[in-house]
Amino acid sequence: MRTRAAIIREPGKPWEVTELELDEPRSGEVRVKFVASGMCHSDEHLRTGDSTGRLPMVGGHEGAGVIEAVGPDVTRVRPGDHVVCSFIPACGVCRYCSTGRQNLCDWGAQMMTGMLADGTFRFHDDDGADLGGFCMLGTFASRSVISQNSCVPIEKDIPFEVAALTGCGVPTGWGTAVYAAGVRAGQTVVIFGAGGVGTNAVQGARYAGAAHVIVVDPVAFKRENAMAFGATHVFASAAQAQEAVIELTWGQLADHALITIGVLNSEVVDQAAAIVGKGAQVTITSVGKSAEKQIQLAANGSVVGWQRRIQGHVFGMCNPLNDIPRLLRLYRAGQLKLDELITARYALDEINQGYQDLDDGKLIRGVIRHEG
């Protein structure tokens, strides 16, 4: 079968939209016809080379669509089912899945190669070269063959555009506040970066009952948008936010700093550590350039003496099989804004324009609509 796809052949080059050959699903695998795919910054990290992976690769890891075909031994879904693809597969039996940490599933080890469980690939170029799908998915293809462990069935009345965002950005942001940070009622939370992930961290902090949800972002559009999603205060710089936090907390400083900017850097880590008080936590969601070190804090002055914690995480510490349906239930109940996250929609051929808009600060979340 042939499928259209947006691929990266080498770092620093634009996305290339082409046709690839797609194998049939093997044991434990399914073929998904994607309807919508979210344009997450993580795919742009792959294009710029900030994150390294096996190239060429089919991009995309936020996708929703319909199961077209299943291979032998598939039990989780059937043809015709609507699904969200979790960017972290959940096998259910490894050490981490079996102890309630599906976000650390051992199957995630091949995310940056794109190969499936048997060590082979399903996408092939015209010259016979194998291509992986980013996060073992490749949702920038109109069709993809993936493991059933990456599928989360959803109700058929959920819009595909909305559903796609719950494959990564929504639970990652929500979970940053609710699970990884553990925000509690009455606390003060500072969020650095109000893009797609940061905006959902705002929603998570608000839902957890934070008294002050403070956003730092240099882009006016994103600051204004953050207020609509539940932020109580917004600032263009860390210095402005620092002054406000001192006043709001009577000098005690914030309980939490959440870093959700596009590309992590040491300056923001320093700013986040400085804005939280004793016994507080800095939670890092952002990823930085692979060749650089971003966390370089003085132990006595920044960590040990103030008993501060630095917490990293994957997927907001969410369990996809539980938390994706949970978040969609909150959406259906009117308690979680998802439609409002989508700033613009693009055809697959417009993918480079979409990522330029993201880099220019014009988007909270862009969505690719697949044709046919």
N, C-alpha and C positions, 0 to 999 in steps of 0.2 A: 504494500500500500504506500502511496505517496502522501506526504503531508508538508504544508508550508510551515516555516519556522524562522525565528530570528535567532541568529547564532553569533558568537564571538570567536573569531579565528585567532586573534592575537591581541594582547593588551594595548590600550590606547587607540584602537581602531573603532570606527562606528559599528553599530549592529548591522548585520547583513541579513536581509530577508531572502530566503532561498527555499528550494524544495529538497526534501530528504526522503530516503526510503525508510519505511517503518516496518519492523518485524511484527509478526503475530505474537500475542501474549503466550508465555510459557507457564509452567507450573507456578501457582500462587500469584500470577500476574493478571492485569486487566488492561484493556484499552479504553482510554477516556477521550471523548470528544469534548474539548474545552469550549465553553461559551464566553468566559471572561477570565482575565488574568490581571492581577494587581501589579503595578509597576513599583516595586520596592527598591529602596536604595541599595540593598545588598547585591542586586543584579548589577547595578552601576559600579559597585566595588570590584566586581569581576571584570567589567569592561576596562576600568581604569588601571587595574593591576594592584589596587590596594589589598585585595584578597587574591590569593593564588589558587588556581585549579587546573585540572587537565583540559587543555584546549586542543582543538575547537570544541565548543560546548553549546548546547541549546539552552538559552536563558529561561528565566521565569520559575518562580517557586510559590506563587500565590495563584491558585487556579480553582475554578469550579466548572463542572460540566456534567455530562451524562455518560454512564458506563455503556459502551457499545458492545464489548465482547469480553469474555473471561476465559482464562486458561484452566487447566486441570487443578483441582484441589483448592479452588477459591470458595471461601465460605462467608466472607464479610459482606460482599455485595453481589448483586445480580444485574444482568443487562436491563437497562432502563432506569436504574437507580440514579438519583442526583447525588453528587458527592462534592465535598471540599477536599482538596489535597493538603494534608499537613506537611509542612516543609521538614519536619522531623518524623520519620516513620515510627510506628509503635508496634513492635513485634509481639508484645504481651508476655514474653517468656524469659527474656534476658534478666540479668541481675537487677537492672535499673527499672525496667517495666514492672517486674514482679514485686518491687518495693515502692511502687507508687511514684516513680520518677520517669515517666514515659518520655519526658523532654531530653533525657540522657540516653535514650535507647541505643544499644550497641550498633544497630543498623545504620545509625547516622554517620558511621565512620567513613562511608563512601560518598558523602554529600558533595565533596569537591572534585570527585572523579566522575560522578554520574553513572557509574556502572551499577548494575543490579546485583542481586544476592549471589548469583552464580558466577560473578566476575566477568560478565559479558555486557554488550551494549545492544540497544534496540534501534537507535538512529544510525543511518549510514549515508555518507556523502556519495555523489555520483562516481567518484574515483575509488569507492570501496572503503574509505576511511571511516572508522567508528567514531561516533560522537556520543557523549554522555548528556544527560539532562541535569541541569543545575538542581542540587538537592534531590537527585534521583527522580526528578519530575520533568522539567522542561516544559513549563506551562506557556511559554511563548511559541509553542507549536500548536497548530489547530487540533492535532491528535497526538497522543503519547501513550506508550506502554509503560506501566509502572507497577510496583508491588501493591498488592491489596493492603499491606501494612501502612501505606501512605494515604489510604482512603478513609474518609469520615462521612458516612451517609447523612443526608440532611432531608428535611421535609421539602416536598415539591413546590410549596408556595413561597419558599425563600428565593428572592431574586438572586440570580447568579452573580451579578456584580457585587452585591453585598456579601454573599457567601465567600467569594474569592478572598476578600480582605481578612477573613477570619483564619486563613491558612498560615498567616505569619504576623502581619503588622498589628492587628487588633489584639490578639492574645499576648503578643510580646509586650506591647505597651501597657495593656491592662494588668498583666501579670507582673510587670516591673514594679508597679505600685502595690498591688494587692498581695502577691506572693513573695517576690524576691525582696522587696523592701519591707513588707508587712506593715503598711501604713495603718494606723489606728485612729479612731474618732478623736477629734480635738487637736491633732498634731499639725505641725507646720511642715510643708513639703515644698521644695524648690526643684523645678524641672528645667533642665538646660536643653533647649531644642524642642520646637513645637511643630515638627513635621508629622508624618503619618503615625509613627510610633509614639512620639511625644504627646500628641493630641489624645491618644488612647491612654497614656499614662495619666493625663489630666482627668479623663473620665474615671479611671480606676481609683485615683486618689480621692476624687469627689465622692464616688460610691462608697469608699471605705470610711468616709466621714471626716476627712481632714478639715480643720478649721480654716487654714490658709493654704491655698494652692497657687504657688507663685511661679510664673513662667519667665524664663530669660531667653529671648530670641531677637537677633538684630533685624529681622524682617517684619515690617509693620503689619502686613497681611496676616502673617502667622500669629502675631500677638493678638490681633483683633479676633481671629478665628478661635484662639484658645479661650477667650472670654466666653464665647458662645458655647463652648464645651464644658465650662465649669470652673475655669481659672478665676481666682479672686483678685489677683494682681498680676500685671505684666510689665516687663522692663526690657529695654533694649540692651542693657549691659549688666554684667555681674556686679559691678561697683554700685549701680543704682539699686539692684536687688539686695545687696549686702546692707545698705543703709536702711532699707525698708524692713528687712528681717530683724535687725537690731531693735528697731522701734516696736515692731509688732510683738516681739517675744520678750520685751523688757531686758534685752541683752543676753538672753539664754541661747539665741541662735536657733536654727532649724533642727527638726528631728530627722529629716531625710533630705538628701540631694539625689536626684535621679538624672543620669546623663543619657540623653537620647538624641544627641546631635548626629549629623550625617557621618562625619569622620572624627573619631576620637583624637584628642591631642592633649599633651601634658598640661597646657595652660588651663583648660577647662577642668581637668582633674584637680589641679591646685585650687581653682576657684570654688569647686564643689566642696573640697575638704575644709576650706576656710569658712564656708557659710553654714556649716552644721556645728552643733554644740557637743557637750560631753555625752559620751555613750550613744552618739548618733551614728548614722550609717550613710555611706556614699554607695549607691547602687549603679553599676556601670552596665548599660545595655549596648552602647555604641561600640563599634569595632574600628580600630585604627589601621594604619599602614603596617603591613606585615614586617617590614624591615626596620621599624622604629619601636622605641619603648615609650609608652605614654604614662606609666605610673611610676613616679619618682618623688616620693614624699619623705620628708624628714621624720624618722620614727618618733623621736622624743616630742617634737613640737606639733606634729600633725596626727599621729596615730596612737602611740602608746600612752603618752601623757594625758590625752583627752579620751582615751578608751573608745576611739572611733573604729568603725568597721568598714572595710572595703569589700563589697560583694559583687562578684560577677555572676552571670547566669546565661542560660539558653532558653529562648522561647518564653521568657517571663516565668520560668518554672511551672508552666502550664502542662497539664496532661491532655493531649489533643482529643482523645476519644471521649473525655469528660467535659473539658472546658470549651471546645468549639461549639457543641450543642448547647451548653449552658449560656454562652454569650449570645447565641442566636435566639434563645428563649428570652433573654433580657431585651434583645432588640424587638422581638414580637410584642413584648409587654410595654414597649415605649420607654424602657429604662436605660437604653444604650443607643446612642446616635451612630448609625452606620451610613445611611444614605448621604448624610451631610458631609462625610469624609471625602466623597468623590468630587474633585474639583473639575476634572475634564476626562473625556473619553476619546480614545484614539483607535484607528484601524491599525493592524499589525504593520503596515507599510509606513506608518507615522511614528514608529517607536523612537527613532532618534530625535524627532521634534519633542516627543513626550519627555524624554530624559533631559533634553535641553531646558524645557520648561521647569522640570524639577530642580535642576542645578541653578536656575535663575530665581528660585524662590516663589514660583507662581502656583505651585501645587501643594495641597495636603496629601492627596492621593490621586494618581492617574490610573485609569483602567483601560486595558486593551479589550476590545470587543472582537472576537473571532468571527469570521464570515462563514455562512453555510451551516 
